[in-house]
Amino acid sequence: MALKAGTAAIEITPPVGVELCGYGVYLQRRSTGVLDPLRARALVLDSGGVQMAIVSCDLIALMDRTVAEARQLIEGQTGIPGEHVLLGCSHTHAGPVTVELRGWGEPEPEYVAILPKYLAGVVSMAVRALQPARLGTAVGEVPGMGVNRVEGDQGPLDTGVSVLRVESAQGAPLATVYCLSAHGVSHLPTNTLVSADWIGVASGLIEQTVGGQGLFVQGSCGDVNPALVHTGKYVEAGTLAGERVAKLVGGIKCGDEVAIEVATRRVALPLNVTPVDELERAAGEARAKLASLPPGPETFSQWAMARFELDWALEALMMHQRGLREELRSELQAIRLGEALILAHGGELFCEFGIELKRRFAPRPTFVVGYANGFIGYVPDPEDFARGGYAAAMVPKICNNFPFAADVGERVVSGLSDLAAGVGA
């Protein structure tokens, strides 16, 4: 089936003064300027009347309600079914708070409210740019890009990159979609300038050297940082990734007969509900800690953590009174573009699960995309649950949820695998 493609990009940089996301509780880390702009880039593909869209956002993540509103607007403006739209985020920690996270920054209501219109607008622009096109894929490695942030050199590490090239019927570059795994945290934690982090540098370099739009979709980076984490060397990190992707793109052969299939489903992920007596004990300990701390900058980090634990315990006790939610439902999405397979979810998947999914579908080029179509927090491996790690124990509180059951990663992998089979992978 003959392929058509259209691309577009818009700037989504927030106003100076919004709170930036990440790096600690109750920091009130507000932006003081703009280092580099944030963008939303869109690719729309049409084959045999089946349309789909990929949107790459320089943002930490998106709330379910933002996704739902954006998809509704996109479907109304373009006719593309909402479930055929992948809304992915780079997970930059130098961008605005766009999800509800306890203590990790407050979203700016006006900015969050206008995001769906931005996202619908860039897709509409891409639809208007549709033209006959060709598509090809490649997979490769980016050695030296990432490190396992949990287990160090002894832990697993996904150094792979999956790349999709889209060009016009005449061979002019239209888009490069690339997926690799590394948190957007190469800036210093004290940085207060808005930035797309290393991802913005990589995408810009691809656009300069290859042409067209550079759409990054984040991989399985739950336990992966860039090797240059917290150094401020975002240009070096982005250059490493961008140069490798650009080299891969140069060797891709494209074809114009590309079948498109899309499937979505919502999966139920069980939660381990914290008992009332444990929450009451935690609240009492946090109150005592707060009462014992003298005010001052030297005790701020201890005060902030005690306040966080108290706030969480009180909220969780309210959850018990309101009626418990013992599972979290989250969307999974599978897209087949000819030989390429995109598997998208809303979590911060530990890399061993991404590696497993790519292994299952090898040699098919497989993009395992996190932070997509909503946000559920970390999806850790069983070892992190056993050790009571940050991802397994702390982040659910940040996300206002009880911890997942320890087999959450297996459930996500199984659900995505079933969807992949449904689209012919």
N, C-alpha and C positions, 0 to 999 in steps of 0.2 A: 504494500500500500504506500502510495507516494506521500512523502512527508512534507509538512510545512512547519516553519518556525518563526517566532518573533521574539524580540528581546527589548528590554527597556530598563532604565535605572532612574531613581530619584533620590534626593537627599532627605534623610530623616533625622538630622542632628537636632537634639532638643535645645531649648533655651538655656543659656548659662544660668546656673543657680539650682538646677535640679539635682536631686541626690543621686550619687553614683552607687552601683551595686557591688557588694562583696567586701572581703578583707576583715570582717569583724563585726561585733554587735554594737549597735547604738553609736556608731562613729559619726553620723551626720556628715558624711564625706560629700560635700556639695561641690559641683563643678565650678571652677573659676575661669574657664576658658575652653577653647577648642584646639586640640593639637592636630587632628585630622577629622574630616567629616564622616558621619555615619550614613550608610546608604542601604536602600532596598533595591535589589536587582531581581528581575523576573525573566523567566524563559517560559514561553508557551509553545507547546508542540501539538500538531494536528495530523492525524493519520486516519484515513478512511472515515472521517467524521467524528472520530474519538479525540477529544481534546483533554489536555492536562496542563498544569502549570507548576513550576517550581519557583518559590520566592526565597531569596537569601537575604536575611536581615542582619545588620551589624548591631545586634541586641543580645542581652543576657538570655532571654527566653520570653515566651508569650503565655498569657493566661488563657484558659479555655474559652472564656467569654470573648476575648479579643479575637481568637481564632474563629469562633462561631460567627461573630459579626462580620469579620472580614470575608469569610466564605460566602455568607449571605449576600453581601454587596457584590462580590465577584460574580456569583451566579446570576444575580439580577442584571448586572451591567454587561456581561459577556456571554452568558449561557453555559459557561464551563461548570459542570456539577461541583458543588462544594467539596465532596469527598475526593475529587480529582485534583485538588489543590494541596500541594505540600508547602507549608509555611515553616521554614527552618531558620534557626538563629545561630550565630557564630559563637555565642557565649562570651563575648568580651566583658571583662570586669571594669572597663573604663567607659561604660555606657550607662544610660539611665536605668533606674529600677522600673521594670515593666511587669513584674510578677509580685504577688503578695508573699513576703518573706518576713518572718518574725525577727525583728531587730537588725536585719540586714539592709535597711533603707526603706523609705516610703515612696511608692509611686506618685508621680505628679498627675493628678486626675485629668487635667486638660490635655496633657501629652498622651496619656493612655487612651483617652476618648477619641483622639483624632487618628490614632494608628490604623484602625481598620480602613479608614478612607485613603490613607497613604498606600496601604497594601493593595486595596482594590484598584486604586488609580494606576499603579505601576503595572498591574496585570492587564488592565484595559489598554494601556499604551502598547504593551507587547502584542496584544491581539490585533491592534490596528497595524502592526508592523509585520504581520504574517506574510511569508513568501516561501516559494519552493526551497527545500533545504535537504541536507544530507547529515547523517549522524554516524559517529564511530566512538569506540571506547578503548581504553588501555588501563592496565594496572602496573604499578611499579613500587619502588621503595623510596623513602626519604630518611636515610640513616642519619643519626645525629640530631633529629628534630625533637624527639621527646624523651622523657624519663618517667619511670614508674614512681609516682609521688607517694605511694603507700609502702611498697616493699623494696624500693631502690633497685639496685642492679640484680637482685635475686627474683624480682617480680616479672610477670609477663609484660610485653611491650609490643604494640602493633605499630610497626614502622611503615605499613603499606599505605598507598594512595591509589584511589580509584578516580579515573578521569573520563569525562564525556566531552567530546568535541562536536559542536554543531556549526555547520558552515552553509552558505548559500549554494544554490545550484551551480553557480559559477566558481565556487571554491573560496569565496570571501568569508573570513571568520565572523561568526555571529555570537557564539557563547562557548565558554569552557566551564563545565561544572566539575568541581574537584572536592573529594572527601578524604580527609585524614584526621588523625586523633591527637589533639593537644589543646589543653585549656587556653583560653585567651587571657593569660596572666603574665605576660613578659614585662609589663610595666611595674614600677615600684608600687608597693601597697599605699604609699603616701601620695601617689599621683592624683591630682584633682582636675586634670585636663581630659575632656572628652576625646576618646580615641577608639578606633576599630581594632587596636592592638596589632599583633603581627599579621592577622588575617587581612586587614586593610592594605598593608604593604604588599602581601602576596598577591591579592586580587589586582591591585594597581599595576604591579609588575607584569602580571599575565596579560592585562589589557594593553599595556604598552608594547610588549614584545610579540604577543600572539595576535592581538586585536579582538574586537568584540567585547562582550561582558564576561567578567570573571565571577562566577557564583560559587562561593564556598558553602559547603554543608558539613557541619561538625560531625565527627565520627564518635567512636566509643572512648571518650576521654575521661570517664569518671575517675580513673586512677592514673591519668597521664597529664603531666605538665610539659610545657616546652622546656628544652634543656636550658634555655636562657631565662628561666622563671625568675621574676622579681628582680631583674637586673636593669631594666630600662632599655635593653637592647632589642626593642621590637623591630627595628629596621633589619638587623642582622637575622633575626628569626624568620621574619617574613620573606627576606631575600632567599634564604635557604629553601623554603618551601616553594616560593614562586618560580625560582629558576628550575627546580626539578620538574615541576608540573609543566612549565613551558617546553622543556625538552621532550617530555612524554607526548605532548600535544603534537609536536612536529612529526612524530612517527605514526600518527593515527590515520588509517584509511577509512573513509566514510562512504556510506551507501544511502540511497534514498528510499529504499523499501523497508520501512520500520513499523512493525505492529505495536500498538499501545494497548496495554491492559492494566486496570487499576482495581484494587480491592481494599476495603477497610473493614475493621471490626473493633469493637470495644472489648477489652479483656478485663476480667475481674482479678485484682491482685490482693490477696488476703493480708490483713494487718494483724499485728500482735498488740492487742489492746492492753495498755498499762493499767493494773488494778488501782482501785480507789485508795487503798491504804498506802500503796507505794507513792502515789501522787501527793497525798496529804503529808507523808513524811518528807518528801522532796520540798514541798512548799514551806514546811516548818524550818527545814535546814536553810533554805534560801533566805527566809525572813531573818533568821538568827545571824546569818552571814552579813546581810545588809546592815543590821543594827550594830554589828561589831566593827564595821569599817569606818575609819575617819575619812572625812571628805578630802579630796585633793587629787591631782593628776597621777600621783604615784600609786594610788589605789583604784584608778579608774577601771582597769581591765578586770580586776576582781569584782568590783561593783557591777560592771556591765554583765558579767557572766551570772552573778547571783540574781540580778534583776531578770535576766533572760530565763533562768530556770524557774523563778517564781511565776513570771508571766505565763510560761508554758504549762506549769502544773495547774494554775488556776483555770486556764482555758481548757485543759484536758478534763478537769473535774466538771466543767460546764458541759463538755461533750457527753459525759456520763449522764448528766441530768436531762439533756435534750434528747437523748437516744443515740446509742452508739452506731457508728458506721464501721463495720468490721471488714470492709474491703474498699479498695479504691479502683474505680473504673477508668481506664485510659485507652486512648485510641492507638491502634496499630495500623500501618498502611504499607501496602506492597504495590510497586509500580514496575511493570516490565516494559522496557523500550527496546524492542528487538532482542538482542542478546544481553543487554544490560538489565540488572535487577537492582531496584532501590527499595530498601526496607527501612521504614521510618517509625520512630516512636518518640515519646515525650520525656524520656529519662536520660540520666547521666550514667550510661552503661559502662561498667568496668570492662576493660579492653579484652579480657579473655572471652567474653560473650560475643563481642564483635568478630574476633578471630574465628570463633567456632562457626558463626553464621557464614562467614566468607569461605571457610573450609567446606561446609556442607554443600555450597553451590558452585564451588570451583569446577571447571575453569571459567565459569560465567563471571564476567566483571560485576562485582556486587558492592553496592554502596550501603553501608549500615549507618543510618543517619539518626543522631540524637537531637534533643531539644527541638522536636518537630511537632507541630499541631497541638501544642499545649505543653505542660510541664508537670512532672511528678517527683522531681528530685533524683537522688542517686539510686541506682540499681546495683548494689554491691555484690561481691562474690561471697560464698559461705564463710571464708576465712575472716572477712571483715565483720560479719555478724558474730563469729566466735570470739573475736578480740574486743568487741564493743567499740568498733572504730568510729571515726568521725562520720563517715558516709552512712553507716548502718544505724548509729545511735543518736547522733547529734542533728543531722540534716532533716530527718522527719519532723523534729520539733520546730526547726526553722520553717519548714513547709506546712506547719499546722496539721500534721498527720501523726498517727501512731506509727511505730516502725513497721516495715514490711516483714512478712514471713521470710525465712532464710532462703527459700527456694524461688524468690521473686525473679532472679535472673533466668533460671530455667524456664519459668513460665513465659517470660517475654520472648526468649529464643524459640520456644515451642510454638507460641502464637504467631510469630513472624514466619516461621518455617511453614506452618499450615497455610498462611496467606499466600506465601510464595508459590506453593503448589497450586493454589487457586488461580494464579495468573499465568500458569504454564511454565514455571521455572523448574 
